[in-house]
Amino acid sequence: MHEPVIVGYDAKEPAERALDRAIEEARERNGKLLVLAVEELPLNPTDPRNFGTLDDGPVSFGLPETPEVEQMLAEARERVEPSQLHAEYLWAAGDPARALVDLAKDRGAGLIVIGSHHHGFFGRLFGLDVGDDLKKHAGCDVVVVD
């Protein structure tokens, strides 16, 4: 079986280009496409959903899919369906890089595709660049689409 291609999708323009690239890659590899939308949780210590983890791993305690995530995945589905690829539409709560890495390792992905999000000096200094994080920890190829 062919290794799946994972794409991080947030419905912004760079993610739309990344989705188009991921569709091409999955088609060329005769593989499955996994579309992942990640809902970052707000930092609110009084919110009962925010008990946190030491490693910022994805949260999995029965959070309902938000309308925003539902809309993002519906938009992704509309872009993917004409390609007739076998695709799965998933979402996670937590850190985007960690969620993508965990999914890649869990599903044995051959490639992760994301859109570029330009970060300033402080974003890079504090490790907020998802692309850099993925390249360090993914265990598979990573393509950052401009």
Backbone as a printed PyTorch tensor [residue, N CA C, xyz], in Angstrom:
tensor([[[  0.8410,  -1.1860,   0.0000],
         [  0.0000,   0.0000,   0.0000],
         [  0.8850,   1.2480,   0.0000]],

        [[  0.4290,   2.2830,  -0.6550],
         [  1.2020,   3.5070,  -0.7880],
         [  1.0600,   4.3730,   0.4620]],

        [[  2.1240,   5.0800,   0.7610],
         [  2.1190,   5.9590,   1.9250],
         [  1.2020,   7.1470,   1.6690]],

        [[  0.4050,   7.5300,   2.6530],
         [ -0.4940,   8.6670,   2.4480],
         [  0.2430,  10.0070,   2.4140]],

        [[ -0.4100,  10.9720,   1.8110],
         [  0.0450,  12.3520,   1.8020],
         [ -0.8560,  13.1170,   2.7510]],

        [[ -0.2480,  13.8570,   3.6650],
         [ -1.0050,  14.6520,   4.6370],
         [ -0.8810,  16.1170,   4.2640]],

        [[ -1.9810,  16.8320,   4.3740],
         [ -1.9480,  18.2750,   4.1570],
         [ -2.6050,  18.9610,   5.3430]],

        [[ -1.9200,  19.9820,   5.8620],
         [ -2.4970,  20.8250,   6.9070],
         [ -3.3490,  21.8920,   6.2350]],

        [[ -4.5970,  22.0250,   6.6820],
         [ -5.5120,  22.9290,   5.9880],
         [ -6.2200,  23.8500,   6.9740]],

        [[ -6.1550,  25.1680,   6.6740],
         [ -6.8520,  26.1420,   7.5210],
         [ -7.6870,  27.1260,   6.7040]],

        [[ -7.9110,  26.8250,   5.4280],
         [ -8.7540,  27.6160,   4.5180],
         [ -8.1600,  28.9790,   4.1540]],

        [[ -6.9340,  29.2430,   4.5290],
         [ -6.2700,  30.4770,   4.1020],
         [ -5.5920,  30.2140,   2.7650]],

        [[ -5.2370,  31.2740,   2.0740],
         [ -4.6890,  31.1360,   0.7240],
         [ -3.4750,  30.2000,   0.6480]],

        [[ -2.4900,  30.3120,   1.5610],
         [ -1.3580,  29.3740,   1.4740],
         [ -1.7950,  27.9130,   1.6400]],

        [[ -2.7810,  27.6770,   2.4760],
         [ -3.2690,  26.3100,   2.6810],
         [ -4.0180,  25.8010,   1.4570]],

        [[ -4.6830,  26.6890,   0.7470],
         [ -5.3660,  26.2830,  -0.4880],
         [ -4.3430,  25.8380,  -1.5290]],

        [[ -3.2370,  26.5840,  -1.6330],
         [ -2.1780,  26.1830,  -2.5610],
         [ -1.5400,  24.8640,  -2.1080]],

        [[ -1.3810,  24.6980,  -0.8000],
         [ -0.8240,  23.4500,  -0.2720],
         [ -1.7580,  22.2810,  -0.5740]],

        [[ -3.0540,  22.4980,  -0.4660],
         [ -4.0090,  21.4360,  -0.7670],
         [ -3.9220,  21.0360,  -2.2400]],

        [[ -3.8260,  22.0280,  -3.1150],
         [ -3.6780,  21.7290,  -4.5420],
         [ -2.4080,  20.9050,  -4.7890]],

        [[ -1.3170,  21.2730,  -4.1390],
         [ -0.0540,  20.5330,  -4.2910],
         [ -0.1790,  19.1230,  -3.7190]],

        [[ -0.8500,  18.9950,  -2.5850],
         [ -1.0240,  17.6770,  -1.9630],
         [ -1.8750,  16.7690,  -2.8520]],

        [[ -2.8740,  17.3340,  -3.5180],
         [ -3.6940,  16.5570,  -4.4590],
         [ -2.8040,  16.0210,  -5.5750]],

        [[ -1.9430,  16.8760,  -6.1350],
         [ -1.0180,  16.4490,  -7.1940],
         [ -0.0900,  15.3390,  -6.7000]],

        [[  0.4670,  15.5440,  -5.4980],
         [  1.4050,  14.5600,  -4.9470],
         [  0.7160,  13.2210,  -4.6960]],

        [[ -0.4810,  13.2520,  -4.1440],
         [ -1.2040,  12.0090,  -3.8670],
         [ -1.5530,  11.2950,  -5.1730]],

        [[ -1.9220,  12.0590,  -6.1830],
         [ -2.2480,  11.4730,  -7.4890],
         [ -0.9960,  10.8080,  -8.0820]],

        [[  0.1530,  11.4950,  -8.0370],
         [  1.3960,  10.9450,  -8.5830],
         [  1.8440,   9.6950,  -7.8350]],

        [[  1.5880,   9.6690,  -6.5370],
         [  2.0310,   8.5430,  -5.7110],
         [  0.9820,   7.4350,  -5.6290]],

        [[ -0.1710,   7.6350,  -6.2730],
         [ -1.2870,   6.6910,  -6.1630],
         [ -1.6290,   6.4280,  -4.7070]],

        [[ -1.5980,   7.4840,  -3.9290],
         [ -1.8170,   7.3400,  -2.5000],
         [ -3.0890,   7.9950,  -2.0190]],

        [[ -3.3210,   7.8310,  -0.7650],
         [ -4.4600,   8.4140,  -0.0770],
         [ -4.0890,   9.8150,   0.3900]],

        [[ -5.0660,  10.6820,   0.4600],
         [ -4.8640,  12.0430,   0.9420],
         [ -5.5320,  12.1960,   2.2960]],

        [[ -4.7920,  12.6990,   3.2690],
         [ -5.3360,  12.9890,   4.5950],
         [ -5.3110,  14.5010,   4.7910]],

        [[ -6.4790,  15.0940,   4.9480],
         [ -6.6050,  16.5350,   5.1410],
         [ -6.8430,  16.7700,   6.6280]],

        [[ -5.9420,  17.5210,   7.2570],
         [ -6.0340,  17.7650,   8.6930],
         [ -6.2150,  19.2470,   8.9810]],

        [[ -7.3010,  19.5650,   9.6670],
         [ -7.5190,  20.9170,  10.1890],
         [ -7.2480,  20.8650,  11.6840]],

        [[ -6.5180,  21.8530,  12.1890],
         [ -6.1660,  21.8660,  13.6030],
         [ -6.7680,  23.0950,  14.2640]],

        [[ -7.4920,  22.8560,  15.3220],
         [ -8.0990,  23.9240,  16.1090],
         [ -7.1730,  24.1950,  17.2910]],

        [[ -6.5420,  25.3620,  17.2690],
         [ -5.6880,  25.7110,  18.3960],
         [ -6.5810,  26.1620,  19.5410]],

        [[ -6.3310,  25.6080,  20.7000],
         [ -7.1470,  25.9700,  21.8550],
         [ -6.6870,  27.2940,  22.4390]],

        [[ -7.6320,  28.1300,  22.8390],
         [ -7.2370,  29.3910,  23.4680],
         [ -6.6040,  29.1160,  24.8330]],

        [[ -5.6570,  29.9580,  25.1730],
         [ -5.0290,  29.8160,  26.4800],
         [ -5.9290,  30.4840,  27.5110]],

        [[ -6.7130,  29.6760,  28.1860],
         [ -7.6410,  30.1660,  29.1900],
         [ -7.6600,  29.1610,  30.3260]],

        [[ -6.9120,  29.4210,  31.3830],
         [ -6.8060,  28.4460,  32.4710],
         [ -8.1330,  28.1270,  33.1480]],

        [[ -9.1280,  28.9980,  33.0320],
         [-10.4090,  28.7380,  33.6840],
         [-11.3340,  27.8870,  32.8360]],

        [[-10.9950,  27.7080,  31.5620],
         [-11.8060,  26.8840,  30.6760],
         [-11.5580,  25.4230,  31.0350]],

        [[-12.5910,  24.6500,  31.3100],
         [-12.3860,  23.2630,  31.7310],
         [-11.7400,  22.3970,  30.6590]],

        [[-11.7440,  22.8530,  29.4040],
         [-11.1000,  22.0800,  28.3380],
         [ -9.5880,  22.2220,  28.3800]],

        [[ -9.0580,  23.2000,  29.0730],
         [ -7.6300,  23.5040,  29.0150],
         [ -6.8830,  23.0120,  30.2360]],

        [[ -6.6750,  21.7250,  30.3290],
         [ -5.8260,  21.2340,  31.4040],
         [ -4.4130,  21.0210,  30.9150]],

        [[ -4.2040,  20.9930,  29.6040],
         [ -2.8760,  21.0010,  29.0080],
         [ -2.1070,  19.7030,  29.1390]],

        [[ -1.0170,  19.6380,  28.4040],
         [ -0.0780,  18.5380,  28.4830],
         [  1.3180,  19.1370,  28.4820]],

        [[  2.2630,  18.3830,  28.9670],
         [  3.6330,  18.8810,  28.9980],
         [  4.2390,  18.9810,  27.6120]],

        [[  3.7750,  18.1460,  26.6860],
         [  4.3850,  18.1380,  25.3600],
         [  3.5280,  18.8180,  24.3010]],

        [[  2.4870,  19.5170,  24.6720],
         [  1.5830,  20.1970,  23.7440],
         [  0.9980,  19.2440,  22.7140]],

        [[  0.8170,  17.9930,  23.0970],
         [  0.2160,  17.0070,  22.2030],
         [ -1.2340,  17.3390,  21.9320]],

        [[ -1.8070,  16.6730,  20.9410],
         [ -3.1950,  16.9530,  20.6090],
         [ -4.1140,  16.5650,  21.7590]],

        [[ -5.1560,  17.3150,  21.9100],
         [ -6.1180,  17.0660,  22.9690],
         [ -7.1630,  16.1070,  22.4390]],

        [[ -7.4790,  15.0820,  23.2020],
         [ -8.4720,  14.1160,  22.7400],
         [ -9.4020,  13.7510,  23.8900]],

        [[-10.2600,  14.6780,  24.2350],
         [-11.1960,  14.3860,  25.3090],
         [-12.6060,  14.7980,  24.9510]],

        [[-12.9990,  14.4810,  23.7320],
         [-14.3760,  14.6420,  23.3400],
         [-14.8260,  16.0400,  22.9970]],

        [[-13.9280,  16.8800,  22.5300],
         [-14.3370,  18.2110,  22.1010],
         [-15.1600,  18.0870,  20.8280]],

        [[-16.2480,  18.8180,  20.7380],
         [-17.0070,  18.7790,  19.4820],
         [-16.2790,  19.5780,  18.4010]],

        [[-16.4530,  19.1450,  17.1710],
         [-15.8930,  19.8750,  16.0400],
         [-16.5710,  21.2390,  15.9660]],

        [[-15.7880,  22.2980,  15.9000],
         [-16.3660,  23.6400,  15.8570],
         [-16.9400,  23.9260,  14.4770]],

        [[-17.8650,  24.8720,  14.3700],
         [-18.3980,  25.2300,  13.0490],
         [-17.2990,  25.7070,  12.0930]],

        [[-16.2790,  26.3770,  12.6150],
         [-15.1810,  26.8500,  11.7680],
         [-14.4150,  25.6790,  11.1570]],

        [[-14.1280,  24.6720,  11.9740],
         [-13.4130,  23.4980,  11.4820],
         [-14.2930,  22.7400,  10.4850]],

        [[-15.5600,  22.6190,  10.8150],
         [-16.4940,  21.9460,   9.9140],
         [-16.5190,  22.6300,   8.5480]],

        [[-16.5290,  23.9660,   8.5490],
         [-16.5400,  24.7270,   7.3030],
         [-15.2290,  24.5430,   6.5360]],

        [[-14.0980,  24.5870,   7.2540],
         [-12.8020,  24.3870,   6.6030],
         [-12.7440,  23.0380,   5.8960]],

        [[-13.1820,  21.9880,   6.5870],
         [-13.1150,  20.6560,   5.9960],
         [-14.0930,  20.5090,   4.8350]],

        [[-15.2320,  21.1850,   4.9120],
         [-16.1840,  21.1600,   3.7890],
         [-15.5690,  21.8310,   2.5580]],

        [[-14.8730,  22.9520,   2.7710],
         [-14.2010,  23.6340,   1.6570],
         [-13.1140,  22.7440,   1.0610]],

        [[-12.3610,  22.0740,   1.9230],
         [-11.3140,  21.1710,   1.4400],
         [-11.9350,  20.0340,   0.6300]],

        [[-13.0280,  19.4810,   1.1180],
         [-13.7030,  18.3840,   0.4240],
         [-14.1310,  18.8160,  -0.9850]],

        [[-14.6510,  20.0430,  -1.0980],
         [-15.0670,  20.5640,  -2.4060],
         [-13.8930,  20.6580,  -3.3830]],

        [[-12.7000,  20.9960,  -2.8730],
         [-11.5210,  21.1080,  -3.7300],
         [-10.9710,  19.7370,  -4.1150]],

        [[-11.1170,  18.7560,  -3.2290],
         [-10.5230,  17.4400,  -3.4540],
         [-11.4200,  16.5470,  -4.3110]],

        [[-12.7270,  16.6000,  -4.1190],
         [-13.6410,  15.6560,  -4.7700],
         [-13.4800,  15.5550,  -6.2900]],

        [[-13.2750,  16.6610,  -7.0280],
         [-13.1050,  16.5080,  -8.4820],
         [-11.9060,  15.6400,  -8.8790]],

        [[-10.9210,  15.5130,  -8.0040],
         [ -9.7330,  14.7090,  -8.3140],
         [-10.0100,  13.2120,  -8.2110]],

        [[-11.1050,  12.8450,  -7.5630],
         [-11.4910,  11.4500,  -7.3390],
         [-10.4620,  10.6670,  -6.5300]],

        [[ -9.6820,  11.3840,  -5.7310],
         [ -8.7430,  10.7200,  -4.8250],
         [ -9.4930,  10.1610,  -3.6240]],

        [[ -8.9410,   9.1020,  -3.0670],
         [ -9.4640,   8.6090,  -1.7960],
         [ -8.9060,   9.5420,  -0.7150]],

        [[ -9.7840,  10.2240,  -0.0030],
         [ -9.3410,  11.2060,   0.9880],
         [-10.0880,  11.0220,   2.2990]],

        [[ -9.4120,  11.4020,   3.3630],
         [ -9.9940,  11.4070,   4.7010],
         [ -9.8710,  12.8170,   5.2360]],

        [[-10.8830,  13.2820,   5.9560],
         [-10.9120,  14.6430,   6.4800],
         [-10.9480,  14.5550,   7.9980]],

        [[ -9.8840,  15.0630,   8.6280],
         [ -9.6930,  14.9030,  10.0670],
         [ -9.4840,  16.2540,  10.7180]],

        [[ -9.6850,  16.2860,  12.0210],
         [ -9.3510,  17.4980,  12.7530],
         [ -8.7860,  17.1030,  14.1070]],

        [[ -8.0090,  18.0150,  14.6590],
         [ -7.4050,  17.8210,  15.9740],
         [ -7.4060,  19.1530,  16.6990]],

        [[ -7.3050,  19.0860,  17.9970],
         [ -7.1860,  20.2920,  18.8200],
         [ -5.7930,  20.3030,  19.4190]],

        [[ -5.1400,  21.4500,  19.3810],
         [ -3.8110,  21.5580,  19.9650],
         [ -2.8410,  22.2710,  19.0520]],

        [[ -1.5820,  21.9040,  19.1650],
         [ -0.5050,  22.5100,  18.3910],
         [ -0.4900,  21.9280,  16.9770]],

        [[ -0.5520,  22.7700,  15.9260],
         [ -0.6080,  22.2560,  14.5610],
         [  0.5670,  21.3530,  14.1860]],

        [[  1.7810,  21.7640,  14.5150],
         [  2.9460,  20.9450,  14.1510],
         [  2.8760,  19.5850,  14.8260]],

        [[  2.5460,  19.5760,  16.0840],
         [  2.4800,  18.3110,  16.8290],
         [  1.3840,  17.4060,  16.2670]],

        [[  0.2390,  17.9920,  15.9390],
         [ -0.8650,  17.1970,  15.3930],
         [ -0.4850,  16.5810,  14.0550]],

        [[  0.2050,  17.3480,  13.2030],
         [  0.6400,  16.8330,  11.9070],
         [  1.6880,  15.7380,  12.0660]],

        [[  2.6400,  15.9350,  12.9630],
         [  3.6810,  14.9320,  13.2160],
         [  3.0550,  13.6520,  13.7540]],

        [[  2.1520,  13.7810,  14.7190],
         [  1.5140,  12.5980,  15.2960],
         [  0.7230,  11.8190,  14.2440]],

        [[ -0.0080,  12.5330,  13.3930],
         [ -0.7770,  11.8750,  12.3400],
         [  0.1630,  11.1900,  11.3420]],

        [[  1.2470,  11.8650,  10.9750],
         [  2.2050,  11.2930,  10.0300],
         [  2.8030,   9.9960,  10.5810]],

        [[  3.1680,   9.9950,  11.8350],
         [  3.7520,   8.7970,  12.4420],
         [  2.7140,   7.6950,  12.5990]],

        [[  1.5040,   8.0750,  12.9850],
         [  0.4390,   7.0980,  13.1880],
         [  0.0320,   6.4190,  11.8830]],

        [[  0.0090,   7.1760,  10.7930],
         [ -0.4740,   6.6430,   9.5090],
         [  0.6500,   6.2690,   8.5450]],

        [[  1.9050,   6.4350,   8.9570],
         [  3.0280,   6.0870,   8.0900],
         [  3.0840,   6.9400,   6.8290]],

        [[  2.9060,   8.2350,   6.9930],
         [  2.8630,   9.1520,   5.8520],
         [  4.2060,   9.2310,   5.1450]],

        [[  4.1400,   9.4430,   3.8380],
         [  5.3420,   9.6420,   3.0490],
         [  5.6550,  11.1060,   2.8370]],

        [[  4.6480,  11.9660,   3.0530],
         [  4.8170,  13.3880,   2.7810],
         [  3.7960,  14.1960,   3.5640]],

        [[  4.2430,  15.3550,   4.0650],
         [  3.3560,  16.3570,   4.6510],
         [  3.5030,  17.6140,   3.8180]],

        [[  2.3780,  18.2130,   3.4500],
         [  2.3750,  19.4520,   2.6840],
         [  1.6350,  20.5100,   3.4960]],

        [[  2.2660,  21.6810,   3.6500],
         [  1.6130,  22.7990,   4.3400],
         [  1.8580,  24.0770,   3.5510]],

        [[  1.0220,  25.0510,   3.7910],
         [  1.2310,  26.3680,   3.2040],
         [  2.1740,  27.1630,   4.0780]],

        [[  2.8990,  28.0690,   3.4510],
         [  3.8330,  28.8880,   4.2280],
         [  3.0610,  29.9730,   4.9620]],

        [[  3.4030,  30.1400,   6.1850],
         [  2.8770,  31.2490,   6.9850],
         [  4.1090,  31.9990,   7.4390]],

        [[  4.2520,  33.2070,   6.9720],
         [  5.4680,  33.9570,   7.2730],
         [  5.4270,  34.4450,   8.7150]],

        [[  6.4770,  34.1240,   9.4320],
         [  6.5820,  34.5210,  10.8270],
         [  7.7280,  35.5090,  10.9730]],

        [[  7.5540,  36.4410,  11.8650],
         [  8.5940,  37.4020,  12.1460],
         [  9.6890,  36.8110,  13.0020]],

        [[ 10.6140,  37.6480,  13.3850],
         [ 11.7550,  37.2160,  14.1760],
         [ 11.3250,  36.5260,  15.4650]],

        [[ 10.3780,  37.1010,  16.1890],
         [  9.9830,  36.5200,  17.4700],
         [  9.2590,  35.1840,  17.2940]],

        [[  8.4930,  35.0540,  16.2220],
         [  7.8490,  33.7780,  15.9460],
         [  8.8650,  32.6710,  15.7490]],

        [[  9.9150,  32.9650,  14.9670],
         [ 10.9740,  31.9760,  14.7590],
         [ 11.7650,  31.7510,  16.0440]],

        [[ 12.0420,  32.8200,  16.7760],
         [ 12.8130,  32.7180,  18.0100],
         [ 12.1320,  31.8030,  19.0220]],

        [[ 10.8150,  31.9060,  19.1190],
         [ 10.0750,  31.1210,  20.1050],
         [  9.5140,  29.8250,  19.5310]],

        [[  9.9830,  29.4290,  18.3610],
         [  9.5950,  28.1410,  17.8030],
         [  8.1760,  28.0870,  17.2860]],

        [[  7.6740,  29.1810,  16.7550],
         [  6.2990,  29.2080,  16.3000],
         [  6.1530,  28.9020,  14.8170]],

        [[  7.2190,  28.5190,  14.1340],
         [  7.1340,  28.2200,  12.7190],
         [  6.8120,  26.7420,  12.5350]],

        [[  5.6320,  26.4560,  12.0290],
         [  5.1680,  25.0860,  11.8760],
         [  6.0580,  24.3180,  10.8950]],

        [[  6.4330,  24.9470,   9.7800],
         [  7.2780,  24.2760,   8.7960],
         [  8.5980,  23.8130,   9.3690]],

        [[  9.2580,  24.6860,  10.1190],
         [ 10.5370,  24.3080,  10.7290],
         [ 10.3500,  23.1670,  11.7200]],

        [[  9.2950,  23.2490,  12.5130],
         [  9.0050,  22.2060,  13.4900],
         [  8.7730,  20.8610,  12.7950]],

        [[  8.0160,  20.8830,  11.7130],
         [  7.7360,  19.6490,  10.9840],
         [  9.0050,  19.0430,  10.4080]],

        [[  9.8370,  19.8780,   9.8130],
         [ 11.0590,  19.3680,   9.1950],
         [ 11.9550,  18.6800,  10.2220]],

        [[ 11.9190,  19.1340,  11.4620],
         [ 12.7360,  18.5330,  12.5190],
         [ 12.1690,  17.2140,  13.0210]],

        [[ 10.8270,  17.0960,  13.0800],
         [ 10.2300,  15.9820,  13.8150],
         [  9.3380,  15.0360,  13.0180]],

        [[  9.0460,  15.3350,  11.7620],
         [  8.0190,  14.5810,  11.0410],
         [  8.3870,  13.1450,  10.7150]],

        [[  9.6500,  12.8780,  10.4300],
         [ 10.0210,  11.5180,  10.0570],
         [  9.6360,  11.1670,   8.6250]],

        [[  9.2530,  12.1800,   7.8350],
         [  8.9540,  11.9850,   6.4230],
         [  9.2620,  13.3120,   5.7080]],

        [[  9.1300,  13.3040,   4.3950],
         [  9.3780,  14.5360,   3.6380],
         [  8.3210,  15.5850,   3.9760]],

        [[  8.7410,  16.8500,   3.9470],
         [  7.8490,  17.9860,   4.2180],
         [  8.0210,  18.9860,   3.0940]],

        [[  6.9080,  19.4260,   2.5230],
         [  6.9200,  20.4620,   1.4890],
         [  6.1490,  21.6600,   2.0380]],

        [[  6.8050,  22.8240,   2.0200],
         [  6.1610,  24.0640,   2.4190],
         [  5.9260,  24.8440,   1.1410]],

        [[  4.6460,  25.0610,   0.8220],
         [  4.2480,  25.7320,  -0.4190],
         [  4.1070,  27.2170,  -0.1710]],

        [[  4.7760,  28.0310,  -1.0050],
         [  4.6490,  29.4940,  -0.8780],
         [  3.3620,  29.9800,  -1.4950]]])
